[in-house]
């Protein structure tokens, strides 16, 4: 295509100038070495993704401490032994002309850990264990240390994972946070830990280093996070200078529900939620994803002001030449991500 004036226009995120409006949304692969260090397979994959023509590549979540690992094959962002691999990862992305952002995360109750922790403990003393105030303080410090390591590795920015039902989302959601102290109950209390994490990360990396946020707008569960509350969360992050919000909906619990299964078959299915968050925080760059198969759909989303940037995840895996084909470089039609497949999700769910 050649008639996409917005999709291929530059965009500014803090001090970063993106060459177009296409980003790679973080997509977990399970390619890390068993010790959490960066593998050659990871380097090869992200080199290919960065060569796609996308302006910004957001690397899948790197865990901030051992208790927060969601998989035995997750990237680690703690321990000096991971630093070289993270530097190599940032370099291969930037060498291809893309901005490199590393996502950091704690899986909370979904952690692959002998001692998983969460805002609220499991029933009948079953895992996960309810986090103590010391656990909370140490986890805030772990996020800050991981962000500092990401910056030292040469990345252009860091993204805090607040989606998919992981720890930060668990604190915000009334479905998973049943605490009765200052970290539970009211929305103000449920936001206390997520905002502490953001502020600690921002302080660790300094005011000129972009801190983005993977942002859950709607949980898709009865009694879960709704747009009214997530809009307030967005406004609080905007007050604190968040670099961008990468908006999504759904968690591991809602991914199998009929509402979500039906929604994800449709192109751009997360865009309406991004549009609502854009209304709440109009001055913050908004990324939307959700099976945006065609450049025409991407352009319509941008032209409508629903979002400022397009995030491609599985779509970019299906065709790493999507951005170049969208720019009409004579490379043939875009290979679509098959809506009824979900093989990638099935393999991840089975630990492969």
N, C-alpha and C positions, 0 to 999 in steps of 0.2 A: 504493500500500500504506500501511496505517496501523499494521501490527503489526511494526515494525522498531525495537524499543527501543534496540538497540545501535547500529545503523547511523546513527541520528539523535541519538545522545547525544554530548555534547561530549568533547573529548580534549585532553590537555596534551602539548605537545612543548616541553621546556625552558620558556621564558617565553611561549610562544605558546599561546593557547587556541583550538582548532579547534571550530567550531560543530557539526560532525558528523564522521563517520568516512570521508567520501568525499574522495579527492584525485584530481587529474589527474596521471597519470604522464607524465614527459617524453616527448614524441613529436616527432621531427624532421620538419620540413615543407619546408625549402628555400625559405622565404619572405623571407629577409633580402635586403637590397640587395646588389648585386655587390661592394660594398666592406665588407660585413659589418656595416653599420649597420642599425638597426631600421627596417623599412619600415612604411608605413601598413597594408599587408595583415597584417603581424604584429600590429600594435596591434588591428586589427579582430578578428582570430582570437582573441587572448587575452582581449579584452573579452567576446566571446561565451562563451568557456570559463569565465571567472570569473563570468559571470551565470548559469551553469548551476545554481548552488546548491552546488557542490563547496566544501569548506572550505579547501582548499589547492591552488594551481596551481603545478606545477613546470614552469618554462619549459625547453624543449629546450636541448641543450648549446650553450654559448657557448665558443669556443675561447680558450685561454690565451695562445697565441702563433701566429705565422704557420706554423711548422713543424707545428703540431698541428691544422690545419684539415682536417676530414673532407670538406669540400665547398666549392665556390666560393660557395655561398649559405648558409653557416653564420653564425650570429651571432658577433660578435667581442666579447671581454671585455678587450681590450688596446688602448691608444692613447686619448688624451684625446678624440678626435673621436667615440667611441662612447658617451660618458657620458650625453649628453642623451637619446639614444634608449633607453638602459637605464632611465633615470629615468622616461621616458614609459611604458615597458613596465610597470615596477613600479606606477606610478600607476593605469593603466587596470585592472589586476587588483584592486588594493586598493579602488578606487572602487566596485567591484561587491560588496564585502564579503567577499572571499576573501583568504587569506594568500598572499603572493607569494614564491616561492623560485626562484632562478636556478641551473641546473646549469652547471658548468664542466668542460671536458674537453680532453684531448689525444688525437688519434686514433692516434698512434704509426704503426705500419706500414700502417694504413689511411688515412693522411693524403693529402689532395689537395695534394701538395707536390713540387717538383723535388728535394728532399732529405729524403725521409721517414726518420725515425729510429725505432729500436725497441731493445728489450733486446738482441736478437741480430741480427746482420746477415744479409742474404740470401746464398744460395749463390753461389759463383763471382763474388764482388764485385758481385752484383746488389743493387738496393735491396730492403729498407731498409738504411740504414747503422747499424751498432751504435753505441749511445750511449756517448760517453766520460764520464768522471767530471765533466768540465766541463759537458757536455750535461745530465747528471742534475742537477747543482747549479742550473743556469740554469732548468731546467724546474720544479724545486721552487719557485724564486723566482717563476716566472711564474704558477704556481697561486696562490701567496699574494697576488701583486699583483692577479690577477683577482678573487679573493674580496674583497679590500679595495675594489675598484671596485664590485662588486656591492652591498656593504654601503652604500657612499657613495651609490649610486643610489637607495636607499630600499627595497630588498627586505627581507623579513622573515627570510630565511635563505638559505644557499647549500648546494648539493648537489654533491659530488665524484662524477664519473662513473667508477665502477669496474666497469662491465659491458660487454656487447656485444663483448668482445674488443678494446677500446681500450687505450691505453698502460698504465694501471694494471693492468688484467686481464692484459695481456701479460707484465708483470713477475711476477705471481703464478703464472701458469700454467706448469707444467713442459713443456707442449707448445711454448710460444713463447719461454721463457727458458732458453737454453742457456749462459748466462754462466758463467765460471769464477772470477770475482772475488767480492767481498763482496756483490754484488747477485744472485748466481745460485747454483744448487745446492740447498742445504737450504731448507726452507720459511722458516726464520728469515731467511735471506739474501734470498729472493724477496719477502718482506714488507717488506724494508728501505726500498725506494723508496716504495711506497704509504703506509707509516706516516710517512715523512719528509714526504710531501705533506700528509697529514692534520694533522700537528703544525704545519707551517708555516702552513697555512690557518687553523687554530684560533688560533695566535698572532697572525696578521695581523688577524683580526676581533674578537678578544677573547673572554672566557669567557661573555659573555651573549648572543652571537650564534649561533643554531643552525647547526651544520654537520652536514648529513646525508650519506648515502652511497648511491649506486646500487650495488648489491652483487650480484656474480655468485656464486651458490651452487654452480652445477654447469655445467661447460663443454659437456658433451654431445659430447665428442670422445674418441677413444681416446688415452690418455696425457695427457689434459687435467686441469683442476682438478676435484677430487672434493669431496664434502661433508665428508670428514674434515679436509681442509686448510682449506676455506672456513669451517668452524666455528671453527677456531683464529683465523683472520683476524677473524671477528666478535667473538670474545672480546677480541682485542687492541684493536679499535676501541672496544669497550665500556669497557675500562680507561681509555681516553683521553677518554671523555665524548662519543662520537658522539651526535647528536641523534636519529637514526633510521636504520634500514637499509631500503632499498627493494629487495627481493629479486627477482632474476630468474634465469633460466638460458638458456644458449645464446649463441653468437657468430655473426658473419657466416659462419664456416666451418661451423657446425653447423645453421644455419637451413634449409639445403636437404637435410639428411640425413633419412632416413625416420623416425627416432625423433622428431625435432623436428616435422616436418611433420604426423605423426599426432597428437602431443601437443597442438599448438596449435589443433587443431580442437575440443578439449574445453574446456568452461567451467571456469575456475579452474585451468588446468593448471599454473600455477606455485605454487599454494598449498602443495602438499606440501613443496616446497623451503623456502618461508617458514617452515613449521612446524618443520622441522629447525633452521633458524637461530634461531628463537625459543627452542628448547630450549637452544641453545648460549649465547645471550645473553638470558635471560628478562626482564631489567630494561630492555631497550632497545625502544622502539617499532618495530614491524615493519610495513612496507607490503607487501602482495602484490597482484599484478596477474595478467594472463593471461586475457583474454577473459571477464571476469566479466559476463555478459550480464544476469543477473536480480538484483533485490534479494534474492530468497530465497536465492540462492547466497551473496551477500555476507554476509547475516545468519548463515548456517550457519558460514561461515569465522570470523566474529568470535565467535560463540557457542562454537565449539570451542576458541578460544584459539590458533588457527593463526596469526593475525595480529591486529594492533590497528587497522589502517587498510586501506582498499580503494583500490587505484589503478586508475583507468580511463584507457585510452589510446585505441586505435581505437574502443572502445565509445562513448566520449564524442564522438568525431568523427562517428560514425554517428547519434547522437542527443544533441545538446547539452542536451536537457531531461531526460536520464536521472535526475538527482537529484530534480528536481521531480516527475517522474512516479512515482518510487519513493516519494515522500512523499504520493502519492495526492492531487494537487492538481487532479484532474479534467481532465488534459491528454491523456488517451488512452493507448494502449499504447506501450510502449517499442519503438523501431525497432532491431532487432538488427543487429550487425555480422556480415555473412555469412561463415561460416567458410571457404568455398571461394573467396573473392574475392581477397584480398591485392592489390588494385589499388594501394593506397597504397604497399605495399612495392615493387611492380613499378615504379612511377613514380619512387620515390626511387632504386632501383637503376639506373635508366636516366638519372639526373641531371635529373629533372624535378620 
